[in-house]
Amino acid sequence: MKILISGASGLVGSALTRSLTSGGHQVRRLVRRRPKSPQEVRWDPAAGSLDDNALDGIDAVVHLAGENIAGGRWSPAFKRRVLNSRISGTRTIAEAIAAKDPAPALISASAIGFYGDTGERTVDEDDAAGTGFLADVCRQWEAATGPAIKAGARVVQLRIGVVLSAEGGALQKMLTPFKLGLGGVVGTGRQVMSWIHLDDLVSVIEYAVTHGDLSGPVNAVAPEPVTQRDFAKTLGRVLGRPTLVPMPTFLVRLLFGEMGEELLLASTHVVPTRLRSATFSFHFDALEKALRHELNHEPHSGLGD
């Protein structure tokens, strides 16, 4: 297949590009600068512009680009950048797809922030949007795919959980304090984390690209969410380090403000009902297995070196 990717230089986009290319697919990348090769296509999401020939011969577009929500304290200006980067880019691609005949499929990133703080509830793709900044962003983000849906294109909105990779994202940021023995429970520790290993996320995206019967919202999360307390204990056990240094709720709020409330203290108990009912199979369904693989701390087999 011929696939166009936005955000191809990011953590997920880079891994996806490598996997698709090694699988024999042709990948083109959307870039904001002047293209340096035939595999690059110029676009300006803020201005709503995309090269006229960007979608020629394209079977599917994977849209991953957007401002990093953990890239700074959530000031009003930063929140506007986060929202605008998602809406403008998604709408630009969706409108270009709507104008194409035949229209390529659109696999568009979203996030489990769509559901807000779920508390003790377990939610899946049939549940409505929650409340809060992230929920509002995700709701508008997904709505921006509307032009492609109205034109009859197949659209998948991937609601992605916390991506586990030692190369970037939340796990990479945790490694240094945990390796120093400074990791521990955040807040009450009872809040639920819905996570996914980077390799499984790449597989989910590839599945969405190649399975024409899949459309609508899809939760890209492992089938076994964990509490933050269990996550901290498991990471400490894998690293062989204690997890005795807590970050109490008041300190999270003091240091991170609204971002801390929604990213660190909120509970997001999300399950992948759509993927479970399909033929998709997770390789990393349990947290400890995922962390040991990613951090190369496989348990000793007892059979010698």
Secondary structure as UniProt FT lines:
FT   STRAND          2..6
FT   TURN            8..9
FT   HELIX           11..22
FT   TURN            23..24
FT   STRAND          26..31
FT   TURN            38..39
FT   STRAND          40..44
FT   TURN            45..48
FT   STRAND          49..50
FT   TURN            52..57
FT   STRAND          60..63
FT   TURN            69..70
FT   HELIX           76..98
FT   STRAND          105..111
FT   HELIX           112..115
FT   TURN            119..120
FT   TURN            125..126
FT   HELIX           133..143
FT   TURN            144..145
FT   HELIX           146..150
FT   TURN            151..152
FT   STRAND          155..160
FT   STRAND          162..164
FT   TURN            166..167
FT   HELIX           169..179
FT   TURN            180..181
FT   TURN            187..188
FT   STRAND          192..193
FT   STRAND          195..197
FT   HELIX           198..210
FT   TURN            212..213
FT   STRAND          216..220
FT   STRAND          226..227
FT   HELIX           228..239
FT   HELIX           249..260
FT   HELIX           261..265
FT   HELIX           273..277
FT   TURN            278..279
FT   HELIX           287..295
//
